[in-house]
Amino acid sequence: MDYNAFTGGIEPGGLRNKNEIRILICYLLSSVDVPLSKTDILNIIQDNGLANYFEVTDSLAELVEKGNLVISGENNDLYSVSQTGRLIAKQLDKDLPPVVRDKAVAAAIRLLAKTKRERENKVEIIKTERGYNVTCHISGGKMDLMNFTLHVPDLYQANMVKNNFHQSPEDVYRMLLALVTNDREMAAGILGAKLKPAQK
């Protein structure tokens, strides 16, 4: 194997060949089949130690230049795979180590699920004289199933509430419903499921 790419930040099994990195990007975008931002692509690949930051950035530019990727979005910040890019992914995906393919696609699916939760369950942070009001909306499709507002003293805590809420808005809804209906069995079940990983 010709290792012709920078190796900084790459975990064992990651990609050290520029051609493989280009294949990975095409495979990733072809697999998830939705446009992703440069930040999303870099996060997916870097968080899993699959390739070097600079090599991914260079590969994105080269793929766009060759017509394998298409840029779209209001700020031209979204990348999607073209038909030729799909052919590259389809013909050459066997050249990538299975663990690399699996990690990349799993990370992309988690990212898309997170984006969907945040889009459907909005959080508003409003500054007040004494801190911040954080209003969380739990979506039921075209209407809110529930919304609630918490007051916190600083922006750090406001963002912590927002991030934790977005981790699992459905559990927040079920817990609040259990509390207001005095369904202790449901509340205990939710808490028990949440505490299990911490007890390992």
Phi, psi and omega in degrees: 000133180271106179275100184239022180235156175298146186248000182298131177082007181265131178276164176306132183094351179287178187264132179236015181237128186299321180296320178295324179295319178295321177297317180301315181298314178297318180297317181298309182292327177291324183289315182281333174059032171220151178296141176235149177283164177301319179299317179299314181297315179297318180297316180300313185285318182285319181299337180256008177061035186274333181196164181284142182307309185293325179291323178294316179300313179297320182294321177300313180298317181294320181293323176293315181300324181273357178084012178278337174236152179238135178265137179214189180095162182302323182254018183052044184241012180246137181248134171227161185269137178276179180296321179292325176296322178295322179295320177299313181298317183291319184281330190244004185296339178289345178285344181271142175301136181306322182295326178292313179301312184296317180297316183296313182291319179299318179294321179294320179295320177297319180297316180296321178295319178296316179298319180296316179299318183290326179289321185275335182239086189283153176231130178248129177247118184237126180286137176237181180295332185246012180150229184220141170260128179247114180253120181255131179249127176256116189279143172239032183102255181270001182215162175281130170285326183196148168216150180212157182236131176245142174258130178230155188283337184214169184292328179302312180291327178298315179290329177294317177299314180301311182295318180292322177298317182290343177298321183198073180300331180292325177291323176299315180299313181296321180293314178297319178297318179297320182291316183284342177257004179059036178269086185292329180294317178296315181299317180295322179295319179294314180296320180298318180294325180288327185276341184305311181299326182290339183272352181287000000 
